Amino acid sequence: MADRETRATAAGSTHPDTESGLDTAFQREFEEELEHHHLWHRDGARHQFGGDSPLLPPRLAPLVRYVPRAHPAGFVLGTAFALISLTPSLIPRDYLFQGLATGVSAGLGYGLGVVLAWLLGRTARWTRLTVRLQRATPQWFTPGTWVVLVVTAAVALLWMLLAGAAWQRQVAGLMGIAQPTTDGWLRAGPVAVVIAGLIVGFGRGVRWLAGRAADVLRRRAHLPAQVATVVGTVLVVVLVATMIDALVLRTGLRVADAAFSATNAQPYAGVVAPISPLRSGSPASAVRWNTLGREGQDFVTGGRTLGELGEASGRRPVPPIRAYVGLMSAPGPEERAALAVAELERTGAFGRGVIAVVTTTGTGWIDDSVADSLEMIWGGNSAIVATQYSYLPSWLSFVVDRSRAEAEGRALFDAVHARVDRLPPDRRPRLIVFGESLGALGSEAAFSSLDDARAQADGVLWVGPPNSNRLHAALTARRDPGSPAVLPVVAGGRDVRFGSTAEDLTRPPGLWSPPHVVYLQHASDPIVWWTPSLLWHRPDWLDEPRGRDVSEAVDWYPVVTFWQVTIDLTNSLSVPDGHGHQYREVMVGGWLSVGTPPGWTDADTQRVAGMLEE
C-alpha cells in the first residue's frame, strides 16, 4: 500500500478521496478494500475452489468452477426475470415460444442486474457503506453460497414451469384450443437455459473485448485507466453495433428481401389470369398480370359465384369489380394510385353502389373474408380497389416499410376521393375505407383527424389496428370516463365505435351519427396492444377488467411483459377466429355497421353470416 501511495504521489496524482474531504485513514482503508475486492474477483476462481468452503464438498468443487464468475446481481435479477416470464400473456404459447421468451427475459435481466450494480457502485463509490459491502462480498459469495443460489434457482424454475403449464391451459381454454401437457411444457426449461446462455455469453464476450481494448490503450497510448476504459468500451460497442447492422440486420434484410421477392413473383398453385374485364390482370386491363404479385393475383381471381352472391344478398346479383395494382405495376404510390383510378374508370366502378378503398397488409394480402363478405352483402354491386406497397410480411414491413404503408394509403384514397368528387352528388357511389393490421395504419394516414375521415368518407372500417396508429391512440386516450381501453367509448359513441363482436357495436344504445367510423379489436390481439412503452410503463388495459379471452393471471412486469407480447406478435394468427388477430367472423358485422344496402334486414344478415361460416 505504501509503495502504491509513493508512486501515486510521484506521478503527481490526487486521489479523489482527498478531494472529497475524506480523512486519510479512511482513504487508506478504502484503497485496501478496493485491492482486496479486485484480487478476489481476479483470482477467486483459483483460490476459492480448493474445497475449503464448509458448504461445498471438495469433490463437487470442479463441477461448479465457472459459476462464481457470474455476476451475483445479474444472476439474481436474470433468474427473477426468467421466473416472471413464465406467467401468462395474451396468446397461448408452446414450449418453444415460451423457452424463447424466458431465455430472452433471463438474458436481459442478467444484463440489467450487472448495469444496476455498476451504477450503484459508481454513485456510492466513496461512501463507507460501499467499503463494507465490498469487504463482505467475498465472504458472502463463496462457492457453497453459489451452489445454494443455483439449486434455489433451479427449484424455483421447475416450480414456475409447472405453474406456467397450468396458466397456459387456462389461456388455451379461454380460446377453445388444445391445452398443453405438463411434460411437453417442461421442455421450455432447457430451451430457455440455452437462449439465456447465448445472450449472457455474447454480453460477456463484448465486455472481454472492451477490457482488452482498454489494456491496449493504457499500454500503447498511455491513457489514464478510467479514460482507457471508457474509450475502449465505446470503441467496442460501436464496432459490435456496426457489425450487427452490416452483417446481421442488413444482410438479413437482403436475404429476406430476395426470398420474399421470389415468393411474390410465384403465383399460388392453380391461379391463372382472369378473363373477366372487371378484374385487373385480365386481357382488357392496363395492369399486366405478371406485375400484380402473388397476393394481388389471388385477390383478382377470387370471390363467390353470381349464384352465391344472389342467394346471400337476396337481390339480383351483378359481377363485382376487383381492381388491383401491384408493386411492380408502377414505380411509386402516386403512379400506382393513378393506375388504380384508371382501372376503376375502365370497369365502370363509379357507377356501382359502393367503392371500398383498401390498404393492404405488408405482402399485399387482402383476406378473402373481407372481400367476400362485402360483395355478398351488396350482391356484387360493388368495387374493391387496392394497391401493393411491399412484399414483406406485415411484421417485417412494420419495421422497414411503415412509411410506405402510410404513403400508399394516403395516395390511393386521395386519388379515388378526388375522382368521386367530380361526380354529381346524386350519382356518387358510397365511398368506404378499409384497412387491416398494417393496412389500418396506412389507411389512417389519409386523414388528419376523426372529423376529417367522416368528412371525406361515407364509412370507415379499421381492423386490428397497431398500437402506433396515431388516430386510434388519440381516440383511446380521450375515451369517456369508466370505459375500458379494450372497448373504449368516445363522446358517447356518436361518431366512432370500438368492438370485438358485432354486438359491441350496438352499444352504447344512443345516437350514432353517420358516416360511421368503426374499429374492430380483440382484447387478446397483441398487434393492438404492443408498444415499446411496455418496457417501463404499465398499460391501461391491465389496470382495468380483463377482456373476455384474457386471463386474470396476466399482469405487467418491467421489460418482461414487453418481450412476452413481442413473442405473441409472431403467434397472433395461431388461435381460433374471434381471438388474437383473427377477425373473420366479425367482418359481416363490421361492414354492416359502416352501411347497409337499402331494405336490408336481420334475416339478410343471418343468411350472409351462415353462408360465410359454411
ROKOL-191796 format. One line per field, with one value per residue (C-alpha): residue number from 1; residue in one letter; x, y, z. Coordinates in pm, whole numbers, always signed. Layout:
<tormis>
num c(NUM ...)
residuo c(A ...)
c1 c(X ...)
c2 c(Y ...)
c3 c(Z ...)
</tormis>
This chain:
<tormis>
num c(1 2 3 4 5 6 7 8 9 10 11 12 13 14 15 16 17 18 19 20 21 22 23 24 25 26 27 28 29 30 31 32 33 34 35 36 37 38 39 40 41 42 43 44 45 46 47 48 49 50 51 52 53 54 55 56 57 58 59 60 61 62 63 64 65 66 67 68 69 70 71 72 73 74 75 76 77 78 79 80 81 82 83 84 85 86 87 88 89 90 91 92 93 94 95 96 97 98 99 100 101 102 103 104 105 106 107 108 109 110 111 112 113 114 115 116 117 118 119 120 121 122 123 124 125 126 127 128 129 130 131 132 133 134 135 136 137 138 139 140 141 142 143 144 145 146 147 148 149 150 151 152 153 154 155 156 157 158 159 160 161 162 163 164 165 166 167 168 169 170 171 172 173 174 175 176 177 178 179 180 181 182 183 184 185 186 187 188 189 190 191 192 193 194 195 196 197 198 199 200 201 202 203 204 205 206 207 208 209 210 211 212 213 214 215 216 217 218 219 220 221 222 223 224 225 226 227 228 229 230 231 232 233 234 235 236 237 238 239 240 241 242 243 244 245 246 247 248 249 250 251 252 253 254 255 256 257 258 259 260 261 262 263 264 265 266 267 268 269 270 271 272 273 274 275 276 277 278 279 280 281 282 283 284 285 286 287 288 289 290 291 292 293 294 295 296 297 298 299 300 301 302 303 304 305 306 307 308 309 310 311 312 313 314 315 316 317 318 319 320 321 322 323 324 325 326 327 328 329 330 331 332 333 334 335 336 337 338 339 340 341 342 343 344 345 346 347 348 349 350 351 352 353 354 355 356 357 358 359 360 361 362 363 364 365 366 367 368 369 370 371 372 373 374 375 376 377 378 379 380 381 382 383 384 385 386 387 388 389 390 391 392 393 394 395 396 397 398 399 400 401 402 403 404 405 406 407 408 409 410 411 412 413 414 415 416 417 418 419 420 421 422 423 424 425 426 427 428 429 430 431 432 433 434 435 436 437 438 439 440 441 442 443 444 445 446 447 448 449 450 451 452 453 454 455 456 457 458 459 460 461 462 463 464 465 466 467 468 469 470 471 472 473 474 475 476 477 478 479 480 481 482 483 484 485 486 487 488 489 490 491 492 493 494 495 496 497 498 499 500 501 502 503 504 505 506 507 508 509 510 511 512 513 514 515 516 517 518 519 520 521 522 523 524 525 526 527 528 529 530 531 532 533 534 535 536 537 538 539 540 541 542 543 544 545 546 547 548 549 550 551 552 553 554 555 556 557 558 559 560 561 562 563 564 565 566 567 568 569 570 571 572 573 574 575 576 577 578 579 580 581 582 583 584 585 586 587 588 589 590 591 592 593 594 595 596 597 598 599 600 601 602 603 604 605 606 607 608 609 610 611 612 613 614)
residuo c(M A D R E T R A T A A G S T H P D T E S G L D T A F Q R E F E E E L E H H H L W H R D G A R H Q F G G D S P L L P P R L A P L V R Y V P R A H P A G F V L G T A F A L I S L T P S L I P R D Y L F Q G L A T G V S A G L G Y G L G V V L A W L L G R T A R W T R L T V R L Q R A T P Q W F T P G T W V V L V V T A A V A L L W M L L A G A A W Q R Q V A G L M G I A Q P T T D G W L R A G P V A V V I A G L I V G F G R G V R W L A G R A A D V L R R R A H L P A Q V A T V V G T V L V V V L V A T M I D A L V L R T G L R V A D A A F S A T N A Q P Y A G V V A P I S P L R S G S P A S A V R W N T L G R E G Q D F V T G G R T L G E L G E A S G R R P V P P I R A Y V G L M S A P G P E E R A A L A V A E L E R T G A F G R G V I A V V T T T G T G W I D D S V A D S L E M I W G G N S A I V A T Q Y S Y L P S W L S F V V D R S R A E A E G R A L F D A V H A R V D R L P P D R R P R L I V F G E S L G A L G S E A A F S S L D D A R A Q A D G V L W V G P P N S N R L H A A L T A R R D P G S P A V L P V V A G G R D V R F G S T A E D L T R P P G L W S P P H V V Y L Q H A S D P I V W W T P S L L W H R P D W L D E P R G R D V S E A V D W Y P V V T F W Q V T I D L T N S L S V P D G H G H Q Y R E V M V G G W L S V G T P P G W T D A D T Q R V A G M L E E)
c1 c(+0 +280 +455 +139 +90 +451 +407 +83 +248 +547 +317 +154 -190 -450 -678 -1049 -1098 -862 -1054 -1382 -1254 -1246 -985 -655 -721 -1046 -875 -615 -889 -1086 -782 -707 -1063 -1053 -737 -882 -1204 -1009 -791 -1092 -1268 -949 -823 -1134 -1185 -839 -822 -1177 -1224 -991 -1271 -1232 -1594 -1799 -2099 -1919 -1771 -1427 -1542 -1811 -1580 -1472 -1835 -1915 -1578 -1725 -2029 -1869 -1756 -2119 -2221 -2431 -2673 -2703 -2769 -3037 -3218 -3187 -3345 -3624 -3696 -3699 -3948 -4176 -4171 -4346 -4661 -4925 -4967 -5224 -5167 -5116 -4756 -4598 -4274 -4053 -4213 -4207 -3843 -3756 -3948 -3793 -3441 -3453 -3601 -3329 -3055 -3195 -3239 -2879 -2753 -2978 -2857 -2494 -2562 -2759 -2487 -2225 -2428 -2483 -2112 -2028 -2280 -2195 -1831 -1687 -1913 -1826 -2126 -1970 -1645 -1830 -2023 -1705 -1535 -1827 -1881 -1607 -1737 -2098 -2042 -1836 -1864 -2105 -2327 -2330 -2442 -2731 -2826 -2808 -3011 -3269 -3297 -3339 -3612 -3792 -3770 -3918 -4199 -4279 -4272 -4536 -4742 -4688 -4832 -5148 -5168 -5124 -5405 -5623 -5544 -5594 -5928 -6047 -5986 -6117 -5798 -5593 -5426 -5056 -4948 -4725 -4445 -4435 -4440 -4139 -3919 -3934 -3679 -3380 -3462 -3464 -3129 -2967 -3109 -3010 -2662 -2613 -2723 -2509 -2214 -2243 -2253 -1951 -1765 -1829 -1710 -1394 -1318 -1371 -1124 -862 -911 -869 -546 -404 -494 -329 -9 +28 -146 -55 -408 -523 -702 -1050 -1017 -888 -1182 -1438 -1273 -1220 -1582 -1716 -1495 -1601 -1971 -1956 -1767 -2014 -2315 -2167 -2103 -2454 -2601 -2387 -2365 -2688 -2954 -2863 -2761 -3068 -3292 -3127 -3179 -3538 -3599 -3467 -3667 -3997 -3941 -3915 -4228 -4412 -4338 -4461 -4842 -5037 -5096 -5391 -5425 -5446 -5512 -5881 -6085 -6347 -6277 -6400 -6077 -5728 -5477 -5732 -5667 -5872 -5676 -5394 -5233 -5029 -5096 -4731 -4695 -4978 -4773 -4875 -5141 -5280 -5324 -5502 -5731 -5841 -5919 -6110 -6469 -6807 -7017 -7309 -7546 -7391 -7396 -7765 -7853 -7661 -7796 -8149 -8119 -8040 -7659 -7410 -7046 -6832 -6531 -6187 -5914 -5560 -5223 -4908 -4581 -4421 -4710 -4598 -4294 -4443 -4753 -4898 -4841 -5000 -5295 -5345 -5337 -5588 -5828 -5786 -5885 -6195 -6282 -6231 -6450 -6733 -6677 -6802 -7149 -7159 -7340 -7022 -6647 -6418 -6068 -5849 -5496 -5336 -5110 -4736 -4742 -5031 -5274 -5649 -5834 -6092 -6348 -6308 -6378 -6632 -6848 -6870 -6965 -7220 -7387 -7411 -7490 -7183 -7292 -6951 -6595 -6288 -5965 -5625 -5255 -4943 -4653 -4441 -4398 -4257 -4474 -4651 -4425 -4120 -4298 -4387 -4014 -3887 -4192 -4419 -4375 -4455 -4784 -4877 -4777 -4969 -5284 -5283 -5214 -5481 -5761 -5683 -5689 -6017 -6181 -6083 -6243 -6563 -6587 -6607 -6937 -7275 -7374 -7676 -7464 -7176 -7116 -7082 -6709 -6587 -6240 -6086 -5754 -5646 -5335 -5056 -5315 -5511 -5202 -5160 -5528 -5540 -5262 -5506 -5685 -5572 -5847 -6171 -6368 -6156 -6228 -6603 -6600 -6431 -6556 -6904 -6780 -6457 -6368 -6028 -5948 -5676 -5503 -5143 -5095 -4882 -5179 -5193 -5568 -5653 -5420 -5565 -5924 -5842 -5667 -5973 -6230 -6521 -6452 -6527 -6493 -6205 -5916 -6012 -6359 -6343 -6646 -6565 -6811 -7093 -7035 -7186 -6911 -6685 -6727 -6497 -6589 -6470 -6806 -7095 -7297 -7033 -7100 -7463 -7350 -7399 -7760 -7766 -7749 -7470 -7439 -7340 -7093 -6977 -6615 -6554 -6256 -6257 -6009 -5977 -5860 -5620 -5472 -5105 -5084 -5333 -5152 -4782 -4581 -4222 -4359 -4442 -4076 -4130 -4499 -4800 -5073 -5431 -5571 -5407 -5535 -5893 -6116 -5971 -6118 -6331 -6039 -5757 -5663 -5686 -5335 -5191 -5002 -4736 -4368 -4098 -3911 -4054 -4407 -4265 -4090 -4388 -4615 -4340 -4335 -4716 -4695 -4544 -4807 -5116 -5270 -5231 -5559 -5919 -6134 -6257 -5933 -5587 -5552 -5832 -6134 -6314 -6633 -6693 -6638 -7007 -7099 -6818 -6930 -7294 -7206 -7045 -7353 -7615 -7791 -8146 -8404 -8153 -8299 -8177 -8273 -8032 -7756 -7814 -7818 -7484 -7322 -7442 -7306 -6967 -6946 -7012)
c2 c(+0 +243 +172 +246 +575 +672 +603 +798 +1095 +1083 +1083 +1397 +1238 +1347 +1077 +1159 +1078 +1362 +1597 +1497 +1577 +1222 +1159 +993 +689 +612 +670 +402 +169 +223 +154 -165 -283 -198 -403 -694 -679 -666 -962 -1168 -1106 -1166 -1476 -1605 -1883 -2019 -1952 -2022 -2361 -2565 -2738 -2510 -2394 -2559 -2572 -2736 -3089 -3098 -3344 -3103 -2806 -2878 -2914 -2550 -2396 -2145 -2041 -1773 -1585 -1495 -1161 -1204 -921 -1035 -1395 -1296 -1047 -1275 -1559 -1329 -1219 -1580 -1679 -1384 -1459 -1788 -1601 -1596 -1328 -1270 -1572 -1936 -2044 -2378 -2475 -2328 -1986 -1996 -2103 -1812 -1563 -1696 -1712 -1357 -1231 -1405 -1263 -913 -945 -1055 -758 -518 -655 -603 -247 -156 -295 -97 +223 +173 +119 +433 +661 +537 +461 +693 +600 +384 +161 +58 -31 -251 -420 -478 -625 -862 -963 -1231 -1376 -1392 -1535 -1840 -2147 -2302 -1994 -2017 -2378 -2274 -1997 -2225 -2501 -2250 -2102 -2447 -2547 -2213 -2254 -2604 -2484 -2192 -2421 -2638 -2330 -2198 -2517 -2462 -2099 -2194 -2447 -2171 -1930 -2205 -2292 -1931 -1961 -2313 -2474 -2779 -2742 -2823 -3124 -3067 -3296 -3127 -2783 -2861 -2868 -2489 -2500 -2635 -2409 -2106 -2202 -2228 -1894 -1716 -1868 -1741 -1389 -1374 -1526 -1263 -984 -1124 -1152 -785 -697 -906 -723 -390 -491 -594 -267 -71 -261 -177 +191 +203 +36 +181 +519 +574 +683 +701 +386 +536 +715 +398 +200 +447 +484 +109 +34 +293 +163 -199 -113 +90 -192 -458 -242 -178 -548 -639 -374 -471 -847 -938 -673 -553 -895 -1047 -789 -851 -1225 -1175 -928 -1171 -1460 -1272 -1109 -1454 -1563 -1253 -1344 -1703 -1745 -1977 -2320 -2327 -1947 -1825 -1485 -1380 -1348 -1105 -742 -644 -775 -628 -850 -961 -913 -592 -449 -194 -374 -669 -999 -1070 -736 -797 -1007 -1333 -1183 -948 -1238 -1436 -1141 -1061 -1427 -1489 -1432 -1606 -1710 -1499 -1760 -1733 -1353 -1354 -1609 -1418 -1072 -1176 -948 -981 -1006 -837 -936 -747 -536 -603 -353 -410 -255 -443 -310 -375 -230 +133 +297 +493 +543 +826 +637 +323 +525 +688 +347 +214 +501 +428 +67 +189 +409 +126 -117 +130 +119 +474 +359 +92 +119 +115 +152 +17 +166 -98 -51 -395 -566 -592 -865 -703 -950 -895 -1150 -1350 -1289 -912 -906 -1190 -1053 -706 -846 -1086 -804 -583 -866 -779 -416 -310 -232 -302 -120 -179 -129 -309 -128 -422 -797 -842 -994 -739 -780 -704 -434 -269 -227 -126 -29 +157 +488 +313 +188 +542 +693 +423 +460 +837 +837 +578 +734 +1088 +977 +785 +1056 +1325 +1126 +1063 +1434 +1514 +1325 +1490 +1433 +1221 +988 +927 +574 +522 +561 +346 +287 -34 -133 -436 -461 -264 -168 +11 +217 +309 +382 +609 +821 +953 +1155 +1423 +1358 +1176 +1470 +1462 +1092 +1144 +1445 +1264 +904 +754 +492 +363 +14 -40 -390 -497 -156 -142 +45 +302 +424 +796 +846 +524 +617 +967 +841 +575 +833 +1061 +788 +855 +803 +448 +293 +44 +69 -265 -129 +249 +473 +812 +1102 +862 +660 +930 +934 +631 +291 +10 -355 -712 -852 -715 -681 -448 -203 -163 -16 +239 +244 +620 +803 +700 +973 +871 +837 +564 +501 +152 -10 -387 -507 -809 -786 -1071 -918 -835 -621 -380 -365 -397 -80 -10 +165 -181 -190 +63 +155 -44 -20 +79 -249 -432 -186 -244 -554 -811 -880 -1191 -1404 -1262 -1448 -1271 -1402 -1176 -890 -632 -658 -416 -538 -892 -808 -628 -944 -1161 -950 -928 -1307 -1301 -1088 -1374 -1612 -1392 -1589 -1931 -1900 -1962 -1699 -1435 -1424 -1279 -1127 -1336 -1127 -1332 -1399 -1032 -898 -911 -711 -470 -399 -368 -121 +101 +94 -140 -163 -25 -254 -470 -689 -906 -1212 -1096 -1064 -1416 -1557 -1398 -1498 -1856 -1884 -1745 -1996 -2278)
c3 c(+0 +91 -238 -432 -244 -314 -683 -696 -522 -751 -1052 -923 -889 -639 -503 -531 -165 -71 -300 -142 +207 +347 +614 +526 +742 +566 +231 +312 +436 +116 -104 +85 +41 -329 -369 -171 -375 -704 -613 -511 -842 -1038 -859 -681 -928 -843 -471 -361 -522 -312 -127 +174 +179 +455 +220 -72 -61 -227 -495 -616 -649 -1010 -1117 -1035 -1109 -1356 -1152 -929 -1238 -1295 -1153 -837 -917 -1278 -1173 -922 -1148 -1450 -1253 -1136 -1494 -1612 -1345 -1418 -1791 -1722 -1622 -1899 -2166 -2441 -2668 -2563 -2621 -2692 -2524 -2799 -2784 -2404 -2400 -2627 -2410 -2089 -2228 -2364 -2037 -1834 -2054 -2031 -1655 -1617 -1815 -1628 -1294 -1392 -1509 -1196 -971 -1161 -1140 -768 -721 -916 -747 -396 -459 -199 +89 +387 +305 -24 +150 +396 +115 -83 +224 +282 -80 -93 +232 +117 -231 -150 -375 -128 -142 -519 -501 -279 -523 -825 -660 -538 -887 -1043 -796 -846 -1225 -1207 -981 -1214 -1517 -1352 -1265 -1619 -1767 -1563 -1673 -2038 -2010 -1869 -2155 -2414 -2253 -2286 -2661 -2700 -2829 -2735 -2397 -2347 -2144 -1844 -1964 -2304 -2148 -1925 -2235 -2227 -1942 -2139 -2434 -2202 -2047 -2391 -2510 -2188 -2204 -2559 -2465 -2149 -2334 -2605 -2346 -2162 -2491 -2561 -2210 -2261 -2587 -2413 -2141 -2396 -2585 -2262 -2183 -2524 -2484 -2142 -2262 -2609 -2589 -2221 -2138 -1775 -1662 -1641 -1976 -2140 -2001 -2132 -2473 -2510 -2417 -2663 -2945 -2889 -2861 -3184 -3357 -3243 -3335 -3679 -3736 -3623 -3851 -4151 -4114 -3939 -4000 -4348 -4473 -4312 -4477 -4814 -4779 -4666 -4946 -5204 -5061 -5036 -5373 -5529 -5342 -5462 -5823 -5782 -5820 -5594 -5740 -5977 -6003 -6363 -6517 -6511 -6829 -6699 -6797 -6449 -6298 -6312 -6487 -6749 -7123 -7110 -6816 -6834 -6539 -6657 -6484 -6403 -6217 -5969 -5730 -5565 -5335 -5600 -5841 -5574 -5497 -5853 -5927 -5604 -5498 -5490 -5786 -5908 -5769 -5422 -5433 -5526 -5258 -4991 -5067 -5164 -5466 -5833 -5842 -6071 -6121 -5868 -5967 -5825 -5919 -5802 -5884 -5786 -5655 -5994 -6194 -6144 -5983 -5691 -5472 -5681 -6007 -5866 -5735 -6075 -6245 -5991 -6066 -6437 -6365 -6182 -6478 -6726 -6534 -6466 -6092 -6036 -6133 -5860 -5527 -5318 -5370 -5099 -5085 -4923 -4789 -4794 -4541 -4597 -4861 -5048 -4897 -4866 -4653 -4850 -4578 -4618 -4991 -4998 -4716 -4873 -5213 -5062 -4870 -5180 -5424 -5629 -5678 -5552 -5646 -5435 -5519 -5363 -5431 -5312 -5143 -5022 -5050 -4699 -4424 -4205 -3901 -4116 -4314 -3983 -3918 -4263 -4472 -4231 -4413 -4741 -4599 -4494 -4829 -5018 -4811 -4847 -5222 -5307 -5105 -5224 -5588 -5559 -5348 -5599 -5881 -5685 -5601 -5974 -5999 -5935 -5570 -5665 -5880 -5642 -5513 -5140 -5066 -4778 -4638 -4507 -4353 -4152 -3933 -4103 -4364 -4089 -4010 -4377 -4424 -4118 -4268 -4529 -4260 -4017 -3764 -3697 -3834 -4149 -4200 -4155 -4388 -4677 -4648 -4623 -4378 -4230 -4106 -3942 -3813 -3568 -3571 -3446 -3121 -3304 -3508 -3433 -3459 -3276 -2990 -2963 -2953 -2693 -2476 -2468 -2409 -2176 -1803 -1697 -2043 -2077 -2321 -2480 -2572 -2536 -2568 -2719 -2690 -2609 -2927 -3150 -3417 -3367 -3207 -3098 -3080 -3063 -3180 -3383 -3063 -2918 -3199 -3092 -2759 -2618 -2745 -2812 -3142 -3382 -3643 -3996 -4151 -3916 -3818 -3671 -3504 -3457 -3194 -2968 -2610 -2690 -3007 -2936 -3251 -3094 -2758 -2843 -2782 -2674 -2363 -2225 -2128 -1850 -1831 -1709 -1976 -1902 -2037 -1746 -1487 -1600 -1604 -1843 -2185 -2227 -2352 -2138 -1820 -1486 -1421 -1692 -1530 -1612 -1522 -1641 -1951 -1924 -2040 -2343 -2458 -2380 -2602 -2865 -2883 -2901 -3218 -3414 -3278 -3311 -3601 -3435 -3240 -3345 -3514 -3274 -3077 -3126 -3473 -3629 -3731 -3996 -3800 -3722 -4076 -4171 -3863 -3933 -4290 -4189 -3915 -4180 -4401 -4550 -4886 -4898 -4736 -4551 -4274 -3988 -4192 -4463 -4205 -4075 -4425 -4522 -4194 -4233 -4585 -4479 -4194 -4439)
</tormis>
